[in-house]
Amino acid sequence: MRKAFQYVVIALAMLVISLNASAKIGIKSSAFAAGSSIPSKYTCDAQNPPNPPLEFSGVPKNAKSLVLIMYDPDVPKNLMPTGVFDHWLVWDIAPDSKGIKEGDSAQGLNGMGKAGYVGPCPPDREHRYFFHIYALDVKLGSANIANRKDLEDAMKGHVIDEGELMGKYEKMKK
């Protein structure tokens, strides 16, 4: 009987671990479906494009803040040696936030060192754009953040969950 009880406890522990390991923050947009095209109104093909609306779900109860990193990993290396451009870095989003409204892009930084969102603007072909959300066990508050590396350094050891939304965009032919 005691051996059977031990097996039940081990099985339950493994179930809890696997459920926690598969937990992901939900991130979606009412403007485009995952894997589909981002509407041009949110890109450089529009004048002063707003950020797309984003909705979050499944944020862990113990999260103290959220971080959003939007990036393009398809930049030609002759234009940017890393092949990645950061379109939007936002930190210390309230964990009880349900998302970010369209046009609420004054917060955060972008890869040009300026405040706020900068829309997709692929120079050569269709690119992928990732909206990656992280739940942290701390607020970054007064951390000195000037770029993505600074943000990721500040996040080290504090990520408790994450999720991702990917959209695509190809510049309009004029």
Z-matrix of the N, CA and C atoms (Angstrom, degrees):
N
C 1 1.456
C 2 1.532 1 110.51
N 3 1.318 2 115.70 1 -44.95
C 4 1.455 3 120.19 2 -179.00
C 5 1.529 4 110.70 3 -62.22
N 6 1.336 5 118.09 4 -39.98
C 7 1.455 6 123.28 5 179.04
C 8 1.539 7 110.56 6 -63.75
N 9 1.334 8 116.67 7 -41.85
C 10 1.463 9 121.42 8 178.51
C 11 1.525 10 110.23 9 -62.39
N 12 1.328 11 116.97 10 -40.49
C 13 1.466 12 121.71 11 178.61
C 14 1.531 13 110.09 12 -62.54
N 15 1.331 14 117.54 13 -41.55
C 16 1.460 15 121.46 14 178.91
C 17 1.531 16 110.66 15 -61.59
N 18 1.346 17 116.46 16 -41.78
C 19 1.459 18 119.88 17 178.68
C 20 1.525 19 111.41 18 -63.84
N 21 1.316 20 117.17 19 -39.30
C 22 1.461 21 121.45 20 178.71
C 23 1.534 22 109.90 21 -63.96
N 24 1.324 23 117.10 22 -44.14
C 25 1.463 24 121.50 23 179.31
C 26 1.523 25 110.05 24 -62.59
N 27 1.316 26 118.25 25 -43.89
C 28 1.466 27 122.05 26 179.15
C 29 1.529 28 110.38 27 -63.64
N 30 1.324 29 116.55 28 -43.90
C 31 1.469 30 120.73 29 179.54
C 32 1.530 31 110.92 30 -62.12
N 33 1.331 32 117.32 31 -42.93
C 34 1.464 33 120.66 32 178.61
C 35 1.523 34 111.20 33 -64.73
N 36 1.335 35 116.92 34 -41.23
C 37 1.464 36 120.85 35 178.80
C 38 1.527 37 110.57 36 -62.45
N 39 1.332 38 116.65 37 -41.72
C 40 1.471 39 120.02 38 178.75
C 41 1.525 40 110.81 39 -65.72
N 42 1.327 41 117.41 40 -37.36
C 43 1.457 42 121.48 41 178.12
C 44 1.524 43 110.58 42 -63.92
N 45 1.326 44 116.91 43 -45.72
C 46 1.468 45 121.20 44 179.30
C 47 1.523 46 110.13 45 -62.02
N 48 1.322 47 117.46 46 -43.18
C 49 1.467 48 121.25 47 179.57
C 50 1.523 49 109.98 48 -63.03
N 51 1.335 50 117.35 49 -45.39
C 52 1.468 51 119.30 50 -178.75
C 53 1.525 52 111.70 51 -66.99
N 54 1.329 53 118.19 52 -35.72
C 55 1.461 54 120.30 53 177.25
C 56 1.515 55 110.67 54 -65.74
N 57 1.335 56 117.21 55 -41.98
C 58 1.463 57 120.33 56 178.77
C 59 1.520 58 111.33 57 -67.43
N 60 1.342 59 117.08 58 -37.25
C 61 1.457 60 120.57 59 -178.83
C 62 1.528 61 111.07 60 -66.75
N 63 1.312 62 117.29 61 -29.65
C 64 1.458 63 119.79 62 -177.08
C 65 1.530 64 112.27 63 -92.96
N 66 1.329 65 117.48 64 -2.81
C 67 1.460 66 120.35 65 179.05
C 68 1.525 67 108.98 66 -65.56
N 69 1.296 68 116.10 67 135.68
C 70 1.460 69 122.07 68 178.03
C 71 1.517 70 108.27 69 -140.00
N 72 1.317 71 114.26 70 142.33
C 73 1.460 72 118.79 71 173.80
C 74 1.522 73 107.09 72 -71.99
N 75 1.307 74 116.81 73 135.01
C 76 1.458 75 120.75 74 175.02
C 77 1.515 76 109.90 75 -83.25
N 78 1.308 77 116.18 76 135.47
C 79 1.468 78 121.35 77 173.74
C 80 1.525 79 106.93 78 -138.95
N 81 1.331 80 115.54 79 127.00
C 82 1.460 81 120.65 80 178.94
C 83 1.519 82 108.67 81 -147.40
N 84 1.328 83 114.16 82 170.12
C 85 1.456 84 120.22 83 178.57
C 86 1.520 85 108.83 84 -132.23
N 87 1.311 86 116.08 85 140.75
C 88 1.467 87 120.04 86 174.76
C 89 1.531 88 110.49 87 -77.03
N 90 1.340 89 117.40 88 -9.01
C 91 1.464 90 121.62 89 -178.21
C 92 1.529 91 113.16 90 -87.00
N 93 1.339 92 117.72 91 -25.50
C 94 1.462 93 121.07 92 -179.79
C 95 1.526 94 108.97 93 -159.32
N 96 1.327 95 115.03 94 151.07
C 97 1.465 96 121.52 95 178.35
C 98 1.527 97 109.77 96 -84.37
N 99 1.320 98 116.28 97 154.39
C 100 1.467 99 121.23 98 177.50
C 101 1.522 100 109.93 99 -54.48
N 102 1.333 101 116.07 100 130.35
C 103 1.454 102 121.74 101 177.84
C 104 1.511 103 115.20 102 83.56
N 105 1.330 104 117.18 103 -2.99
C 106 1.470 105 120.13 104 -178.25
C 107 1.529 106 110.60 105 -102.14
N 108 1.317 107 115.55 106 -177.05
C 109 1.465 108 121.14 107 -177.56
C 110 1.525 109 112.18 108 -75.94
N 111 1.312 110 114.64 109 138.51
C 112 1.467 111 121.79 110 174.09
C 113 1.530 112 106.58 111 -79.56
N 114 1.322 113 118.42 112 128.21
C 115 1.474 114 120.00 113 179.69
C 116 1.532 115 111.75 114 -57.90
N 117 1.333 116 115.73 115 143.88
C 118 1.465 117 120.92 116 -175.09
C 119 1.526 118 113.23 117 -61.68
N 120 1.334 119 118.41 118 -21.52
C 121 1.476 120 119.36 119 179.87
C 122 1.525 121 112.13 120 -62.81
N 123 1.352 122 117.92 121 -16.77
C 124 1.470 123 122.32 122 -179.86
C 125 1.521 124 112.15 123 -101.71
N 126 1.350 125 117.49 124 12.75
C 127 1.464 126 122.11 125 -173.06
C 128 1.519 127 111.51 126 -124.01
N 129 1.321 128 115.35 127 -179.27
C 130 1.463 129 120.24 128 179.07
C 131 1.528 130 112.65 129 -69.16
N 132 1.323 131 117.18 130 -8.94
C 133 1.459 132 119.57 131 175.16
C 134 1.527 133 111.74 132 -75.98
N 135 1.313 134 116.64 133 -8.33
C 136 1.473 135 122.13 134 175.53
C 137 1.530 136 107.57 135 -108.82
N 138 1.312 137 116.06 136 154.84
C 139 1.459 138 119.59 137 176.28
C 140 1.525 139 108.62 138 -84.61
N 141 1.313 140 117.76 139 126.94
C 142 1.470 141 123.50 140 -177.54
C 143 1.532 142 111.70 141 51.20
N 144 1.343 143 117.22 142 62.06
C 145 1.466 144 119.12 143 -175.85
C 146 1.531 145 112.64 144 -65.79
N 147 1.331 146 116.16 145 138.03
C 148 1.467 147 119.69 146 173.65
C 149 1.528 148 109.16 147 -81.52
N 150 1.314 149 115.87 148 162.34
C 151 1.471 150 118.42 149 171.20
C 152 1.529 151 108.44 150 -72.19
N 153 1.325 152 117.14 151 151.25
C 154 1.463 153 118.38 152 175.70
C 155 1.529 154 110.21 153 -71.84
N 156 1.325 155 116.94 154 154.64
C 157 1.467 156 119.05 155 175.80
C 158 1.530 157 109.21 156 -69.07
N 159 1.318 158 115.84 157 140.48
C 160 1.464 159 121.40 158 178.53
C 161 1.516 160 109.25 159 -127.45
N 162 1.319 161 116.57 160 140.67
C 163 1.466 162 122.29 161 178.39
C 164 1.520 163 109.26 162 -120.99
N 165 1.333 164 115.89 163 135.14
C 166 1.469 165 121.94 164 179.43
C 167 1.522 166 109.69 165 -111.58
N 168 1.324 167 115.58 166 147.61
C 169 1.466 168 120.91 167 174.63
C 170 1.524 169 108.64 168 -149.57
N 171 1.322 170 115.48 169 160.57
C 172 1.462 171 120.10 170 176.45
C 173 1.514 172 114.78 171 69.56
N 174 1.328 173 117.04 172 26.47
C 175 1.467 174 120.54 173 178.42
C 176 1.531 175 107.99 174 -70.72
N 177 1.339 176 117.77 175 131.45
C 178 1.459 177 119.87 176 -179.60
C 179 1.533 178 111.85 177 -59.01
N 180 1.310 179 116.03 178 142.95
C 181 1.473 180 121.98 179 -178.50
C 182 1.533 181 112.32 180 -60.95
N 183 1.357 182 116.25 181 -29.69
C 184 1.466 183 119.13 182 -177.26
C 185 1.530 184 113.05 183 -89.17
N 186 1.332 185 118.17 184 6.79
C 187 1.467 186 120.84 185 177.81
C 188 1.527 187 110.08 186 -68.67
N 189 1.325 188 115.63 187 138.85
C 190 1.466 189 121.73 188 177.27
C 191 1.530 190 111.32 189 -102.38
N 192 1.349 191 116.04 190 -21.99
C 193 1.459 192 120.27 191 177.97
C 194 1.523 193 109.31 192 -163.40
N 195 1.342 194 114.61 193 165.47
C 196 1.457 195 121.85 194 176.36
C 197 1.523 196 108.96 195 -121.31
N 198 1.333 197 115.26 196 152.16
C 199 1.462 198 122.77 197 176.08
C 200 1.518 199 107.13 198 -127.64
N 201 1.333 200 116.98 199 137.51
C 202 1.453 201 122.29 200 174.78
C 203 1.522 202 108.68 201 -118.96
N 204 1.329 203 115.82 202 128.61
C 205 1.465 204 121.40 203 174.39
C 206 1.528 205 106.87 204 -123.93
N 207 1.328 206 116.03 205 118.83
C 208 1.468 207 121.51 206 175.21
C 209 1.519 208 107.01 207 -108.59
N 210 1.340 209 115.95 208 126.15
C 211 1.456 210 118.98 209 -177.25
C 212 1.525 211 112.17 210 -145.85
N 213 1.318 212 115.04 211 160.16
C 214 1.461 213 125.16 212 177.33
C 215 1.531 214 106.78 213 -115.27
N 216 1.353 215 118.34 214 111.54
C 217 1.461 216 120.16 215 -179.85
C 218 1.533 217 113.89 216 -90.09
N 219 1.332 218 117.92 217 9.52
C 220 1.461 219 121.87 218 -172.69
C 221 1.520 220 114.15 219 -111.58
N 222 1.316 221 117.57 220 18.96
C 223 1.461 222 121.70 221 -178.73
C 224 1.537 223 109.20 222 -70.67
N 225 1.331 224 117.72 223 133.17
C 226 1.471 225 119.18 224 177.28
C 227 1.537 226 110.72 225 -57.63
N 228 1.318 227 115.89 226 134.24
C 229 1.473 228 120.37 227 -176.08
C 230 1.519 229 113.09 228 -66.42
N 231 1.327 230 117.60 229 -19.37
C 232 1.466 231 118.01 230 175.73
C 233 1.534 232 110.59 231 -73.64
N 234 1.343 233 117.40 232 -18.72
C 235 1.463 234 121.33 233 176.22
C 236 1.525 235 111.97 234 -93.33
N 237 1.332 236 115.35 235 -34.15
C 238 1.459 237 120.91 236 -179.64
C 239 1.537 238 106.68 237 -146.74
N 240 1.313 239 118.08 238 112.30
C 241 1.473 240 121.13 239 -174.24
C 242 1.536 241 115.20 240 -54.27
N 243 1.318 242 117.49 241 -30.11
C 244 1.472 243 119.97 242 179.45
C 245 1.522 244 111.81 243 -77.93
N 246 1.332 245 116.76 244 -21.23
C 247 1.458 246 120.77 245 -176.19
C 248 1.520 247 113.35 246 77.13
N 249 1.336 248 116.78 247 8.50
C 250 1.470 249 121.51 248 -176.83
C 251 1.526 250 109.34 249 -128.91
N 252 1.338 251 115.75 250 135.00
C 253 1.465 252 120.41 251 172.78
C 254 1.522 253 108.21 252 -122.00
N 255 1.315 254 115.90 253 132.16
C 256 1.463 255 121.89 254 179.26
C 257 1.525 256 109.35 255 -91.85
N 258 1.331 257 115.17 256 116.17
C 259 1.453 258 121.37 257 -178.01
C 260 1.527 259 113.28 258 -87.53
N 261 1.346 260 115.68 259 -25.24
C 262 1.464 261 117.38 260 -176.67
C 263 1.519 262 109.39 261 -166.09
N 264 1.310 263 115.92 262 127.40
C 265 1.462 264 123.59 263 175.18
C 266 1.515 265 107.38 264 -123.01
N 267 1.320 266 117.10 265 119.09
C 268 1.465 267 121.02 266 -179.46
C 269 1.518 268 107.48 267 -131.24
N 270 1.332 269 117.57 268 132.19
C 271 1.452 270 120.59 269 179.47
C 272 1.522 271 110.31 270 -132.56
N 273 1.321 272 114.25 271 167.36
C 274 1.474 273 122.88 272 -177.08
C 275 1.527 274 112.79 273 59.33
N 276 1.339 275 115.32 274 35.70
C 277 1.463 276 120.13 275 170.98
C 278 1.527 277 106.30 276 -71.88
N 279 1.312 278 117.47 277 135.83
C 280 1.473 279 121.22 278 -179.71
C 281 1.534 280 109.72 279 -58.96
N 282 1.337 281 117.45 280 133.09
C 283 1.466 282 119.65 281 -178.22
C 284 1.527 283 113.94 282 -65.91
N 285 1.322 284 117.49 283 -20.78
C 286 1.461 285 119.96 284 177.60
C 287 1.538 286 111.51 285 -90.64
N 288 1.340 287 115.66 286 5.46
C 289 1.459 288 120.74 287 176.26
C 290 1.521 289 108.82 288 -64.53
N 291 1.283 290 116.19 289 142.20
C 292 1.465 291 120.85 290 176.56
C 293 1.522 292 110.73 291 -92.91
N 294 1.345 293 116.68 292 -1.21
C 295 1.458 294 120.05 293 179.03
C 296 1.512 295 111.97 294 149.57
N 297 1.326 296 114.31 295 -162.65
C 298 1.461 297 122.03 296 178.65
C 299 1.531 298 106.80 297 -126.33
N 300 1.309 299 115.92 298 126.94
C 301 1.471 300 120.95 299 -177.90
C 302 1.521 301 111.39 300 -72.44
N 303 1.314 302 116.31 301 155.24
C 304 1.456 303 121.49 302 175.28
C 305 1.525 304 108.89 303 -56.37
N 306 1.326 305 115.48 304 133.84
C 307 1.457 306 120.58 305 177.04
C 308 1.513 307 115.42 306 79.42
N 309 1.331 308 117.65 307 4.10
C 310 1.474 309 121.41 308 -179.30
C 311 1.526 310 109.29 309 -91.90
N 312 1.340 311 115.21 310 53.78
C 313 1.464 312 119.49 311 -170.00
C 314 1.519 313 114.79 312 -104.06
N 315 1.298 314 118.05 313 12.28
C 316 1.463 315 119.60 314 -178.37
C 317 1.524 316 111.21 315 -68.17
N 318 1.313 317 115.96 316 -23.17
C 319 1.462 318 119.38 317 -178.12
C 320 1.530 319 111.20 318 -80.61
N 321 1.322 320 115.01 319 158.41
C 322 1.454 321 120.83 320 174.12
C 323 1.517 322 114.90 321 80.05
N 324 1.333 323 114.78 322 -167.54
C 325 1.462 324 123.36 323 -177.61
C 326 1.517 325 109.55 324 -132.56
N 327 1.339 326 115.73 325 171.19
C 328 1.463 327 120.47 326 171.68
C 329 1.525 328 108.92 327 -134.35
N 330 1.317 329 115.99 328 175.18
C 331 1.459 330 121.79 329 -175.30
C 332 1.516 331 115.03 330 -67.74
N 333 1.314 332 117.68 331 -5.70
C 334 1.464 333 121.43 332 174.88
C 335 1.526 334 110.84 333 -94.19
N 336 1.348 335 115.89 334 4.62
C 337 1.448 336 120.24 335 178.83
C 338 1.517 337 113.74 336 78.47
N 339 1.320 338 116.42 337 12.65
C 340 1.463 339 120.80 338 -179.26
C 341 1.519 340 110.36 339 -107.00
N 342 1.314 341 114.83 340 164.50
C 343 1.461 342 119.98 341 179.99
C 344 1.513 343 110.60 342 -74.20
N 345 1.324 344 115.57 343 143.59
C 346 1.451 345 122.39 344 170.44
C 347 1.513 346 116.59 345 86.01
N 348 1.309 347 112.73 346 -172.88
C 349 1.465 348 124.89 347 -175.36
C 350 1.513 349 111.65 348 -78.37
N 351 1.334 350 116.15 349 143.39
C 352 1.456 351 121.52 350 168.51
C 353 1.535 352 106.09 351 -127.78
N 354 1.330 353 115.82 352 127.11
C 355 1.462 354 120.85 353 -173.27
C 356 1.518 355 114.36 354 -71.96
N 357 1.345 356 116.06 355 160.75
C 358 1.457 357 121.21 356 176.27
C 359 1.526 358 111.38 357 -54.93
N 360 1.351 359 115.56 358 141.20
C 361 1.459 360 120.75 359 -178.85
C 362 1.535 361 108.62 360 -156.79
N 363 1.332 362 116.97 361 63.61
C 364 1.466 363 118.90 362 -175.31
C 365 1.525 364 111.70 363 -64.62
N 366 1.333 365 117.93 364 132.07
C 367 1.457 366 120.98 365 -175.99
C 368 1.526 367 114.68 366 -80.83
N 369 1.347 368 117.11 367 -13.61
C 370 1.459 369 117.26 368 -169.08
C 371 1.531 370 116.31 369 -133.57
N 372 1.312 371 118.82 370 -31.98
C 373 1.464 372 122.25 371 -172.71
C 374 1.523 373 108.35 372 -168.26
N 375 1.321 374 116.90 373 -173.24
C 376 1.462 375 119.50 374 175.99
C 377 1.529 376 109.69 375 -66.63
N 378 1.323 377 115.25 376 134.63
C 379 1.464 378 121.75 377 176.90
C 380 1.521 379 109.14 378 -119.80
N 381 1.322 380 114.78 379 161.17
C 382 1.467 381 121.94 380 174.37
C 383 1.530 382 108.11 381 -99.03
N 384 1.321 383 115.26 382 143.87
C 385 1.465 384 121.50 383 179.34
C 386 1.515 385 107.91 384 -127.65
N 387 1.326 386 116.08 385 120.53
C 388 1.455 387 122.01 386 -177.17
C 389 1.521 388 110.42 387 -104.24
N 390 1.321 389 115.28 388 129.98
C 391 1.462 390 123.31 389 172.95
C 392 1.529 391 104.46 390 -106.68
N 393 1.315 392 116.37 391 103.72
C 394 1.464 393 120.64 392 -175.38
C 395 1.530 394 108.66 393 -107.18
N 396 1.314 395 115.68 394 123.75
C 397 1.473 396 121.46 395 -179.35
C 398 1.522 397 109.14 396 -108.11
N 399 1.315 398 116.41 397 137.23
C 400 1.464 399 122.98 398 179.01
C 401 1.522 400 109.47 399 -125.02
N 402 1.324 401 116.91 400 139.76
C 403 1.463 402 122.10 401 169.96
C 404 1.523 403 106.68 402 -101.08
N 405 1.326 404 115.77 403 131.54
C 406 1.468 405 120.99 404 -179.75
C 407 1.518 406 110.27 405 -115.21
N 408 1.330 407 115.34 406 155.53
C 409 1.464 408 120.52 407 176.90
C 410 1.530 409 111.96 408 -90.96
N 411 1.334 410 116.44 409 10.20
C 412 1.473 411 122.61 410 177.69
C 413 1.528 412 109.33 411 -143.44
N 414 1.328 413 115.76 412 164.74
C 415 1.465 414 121.85 413 166.43
C 416 1.520 415 105.30 414 -95.67
N 417 1.321 416 117.04 415 141.32
C 418 1.464 417 119.71 416 -179.25
C 419 1.521 418 111.51 417 -82.46
N 420 1.321 419 116.64 418 -22.35
C 421 1.459 420 122.65 419 171.28
C 422 1.510 421 115.69 420 42.32
N 423 1.315 422 115.70 421 -107.56
C 424 1.462 423 121.24 422 -172.20
C 425 1.528 424 113.46 423 -87.97
N 426 1.331 425 118.49 424 10.67
C 427 1.464 426 120.20 425 177.63
C 428 1.532 427 109.27 426 -56.68
N 429 1.318 428 116.25 427 140.61
C 430 1.463 429 121.56 428 -179.54
C 431 1.530 430 108.03 429 -83.90
N 432 1.329 431 117.30 430 98.08
C 433 1.454 432 122.51 431 -175.13
C 434 1.522 433 109.52 432 -116.46
N 435 1.340 434 115.40 433 115.53
C 436 1.458 435 121.09 434 179.53
C 437 1.524 436 112.28 435 -117.65
N 438 1.362 437 116.69 436 -10.16
C 439 1.462 438 120.74 437 -178.25
C 440 1.538 439 109.06 438 -163.59
N 441 1.331 440 115.49 439 -179.64
C 442 1.465 441 120.15 440 -177.06
C 443 1.528 442 112.42 441 -63.14
N 444 1.328 443 117.71 442 -39.48
C 445 1.465 444 119.81 443 179.42
C 446 1.522 445 110.59 444 -60.19
N 447 1.324 446 117.06 445 -44.71
C 448 1.474 447 120.70 446 177.55
C 449 1.525 448 110.36 447 -59.89
N 450 1.339 449 116.19 448 -42.96
C 451 1.461 450 120.66 449 -179.37
C 452 1.527 451 110.40 450 -63.95
N 453 1.324 452 117.23 451 -47.89
C 454 1.463 453 120.50 452 -179.77
C 455 1.526 454 111.59 453 -64.71
N 456 1.337 455 117.64 454 -36.84
C 457 1.472 456 120.31 455 175.78
C 458 1.526 457 110.68 456 -61.81
N 459 1.327 458 116.97 457 -42.67
C 460 1.468 459 121.62 458 -179.97
C 461 1.530 460 111.25 459 -66.53
N 462 1.333 461 116.97 460 -29.48
C 463 1.470 462 122.01 461 -178.53
C 464 1.530 463 112.87 462 -80.25
N 465 1.329 464 117.67 463 -20.43
C 466 1.472 465 121.93 464 -174.18
C 467 1.530 466 111.87 465 -50.25
N 468 1.327 467 114.76 466 128.33
C 469 1.459 468 121.00 467 177.75
C 470 1.517 469 114.51 468 79.90
N 471 1.333 470 117.29 469 1.98
C 472 1.470 471 120.29 470 -176.39
C 473 1.525 472 114.49 471 -119.37
N 474 1.335 473 117.94 472 -1.27
C 475 1.469 474 121.32 473 -179.19
C 476 1.531 475 109.15 474 -78.49
N 477 1.336 476 116.37 475 122.88
C 478 1.472 477 120.26 476 179.16
C 479 1.523 478 112.30 477 -109.67
N 480 1.329 479 117.34 478 -15.63
C 481 1.461 480 120.92 479 176.37
C 482 1.519 481 107.86 480 -168.74
N 483 1.335 482 115.87 481 164.52
C 484 1.454 483 120.20 482 -179.64
C 485 1.519 484 110.55 483 -157.69
N 486 1.303 485 115.89 484 167.61
C 487 1.457 486 122.48 485 177.21
C 488 1.521 487 108.97 486 -157.64
N 489 1.341 488 115.95 487 169.14
C 490 1.454 489 118.55 488 -174.07
C 491 1.521 490 111.50 489 -150.92
N 492 1.320 491 114.26 490 144.36
C 493 1.459 492 123.60 491 173.87
C 494 1.522 493 106.37 492 -127.35
N 495 1.334 494 117.16 493 134.35
C 496 1.454 495 120.45 494 178.47
C 497 1.524 496 109.32 495 -122.34
N 498 1.318 497 114.99 496 132.29
C 499 1.454 498 121.71 497 173.21
C 500 1.518 499 108.30 498 -126.34
N 501 1.312 500 116.85 499 164.89
C 502 1.463 501 121.60 500 -178.90
C 503 1.525 502 109.85 501 -122.43
N 504 1.336 503 114.57 502 157.13
C 505 1.451 504 117.76 503 174.70
C 506 1.519 505 110.52 504 -155.90
N 507 1.320 506 114.92 505 140.13
C 508 1.461 507 122.75 506 171.60
C 509 1.521 508 106.18 507 -126.93
N 510 1.324 509 115.83 508 130.58
C 511 1.465 510 120.87 509 -178.31
C 512 1.526 511 111.34 510 -58.24
N 513 1.332 512 114.59 511 143.31
C 514 1.463 513 120.12 512 178.28
C 515 1.526 514 109.92 513 -65.29
N 516 1.299 515 115.80 514 140.48
C 517 1.469 516 121.42 515 176.17
C 518 1.530 517 107.72 516 -80.52
N 519 1.318 518 116.08 517 128.96
C 520 1.475 519 119.07 518 -178.10
C 521 1.491 520 111.16 519 -107.27
